[in-house]
Amino acid sequence: MGKLSDLAKGYRAIKKVALPLVNVPSSYSEEVPELVAQRESDNALATANGEPAIPDVVTVGLRILTLNELATVYQKAGDFARERGVKEPNEADPIYNLGVSVYTCASACVDPDSDVKNPEPFFGTRGDLESAALELLNSVHIGRDGIAYLAEQQEAWQDSCNPQANKVSPAKFYEIVVGMSDDNPDESLKTFLGLRPGMRLNSMRIMAKLLKTLQWDKSCIGAITPEKTSSGSEL
């Protein structure tokens, strides 16, 4: 087996993710009365038309993208930005970044209940990437946050399937943490955005474990709590 084509044929694993739809707040946010009223109105209209109620959450399948698919994503994102007046599309432009997210979702999101060896696209029709992109852009159920959520989930899944992308040396990790502690918000943001989603998740987990250890260290008199100054403010 001296060539890539000699390797056994396989298929890409699919990760199932739960996607909250528009008008459904994050589990970290408090319920908003206006959103509750809108969901009730949407479902009443669906019922009146003989349609199923709109769920709060749908399950989407995510697969990793090949290099050829990634190249198409970036090419389409560039076209997307230029069509909207961006002369030189790049990662500093929000329209270009939106295009990357849209075409990532259009390419990577599949029907989780279809054949894993040849899954059906979740958005649009098979073989028509533009139909998937248009469905995402025009959907009243997905929205900006839904697109961003799916795109970042896909990046994290891509990282998980390519573990080396998440590994750094202890010295490099220390450098990242120091960069995040910079008093300059712009520099901290630059450091954070410079990490791939999988690395962000790993870093957060490590720091959470360290914080938990510090708070519940048995050698301490008690759990660490913010100290108060004489004026009553917390340090």
Secondary structure, 3 states (H helix, E strand, C coil): CCCHHHCCCCCCCCEEEEEECCCCCCCCCCCCHHHHHHHHHHHHHHHHCCCCCCCCEEEEEECCCCHHHHHHHHHHHHHHHHCCCCCCCCCCCHHHHHHHHHHHHHHHEECCCCCCCCCCECCCECCEHHHHHHHHHHCCCCHHHHHHHHHHHHHHHHHHHCHHHHCCCHHHHHHHHHHHCCCCHHHHHHHHHCCCHHHHHHHHHHHHHHHHHHHCCCCCCCCCCCCECCCCCEC
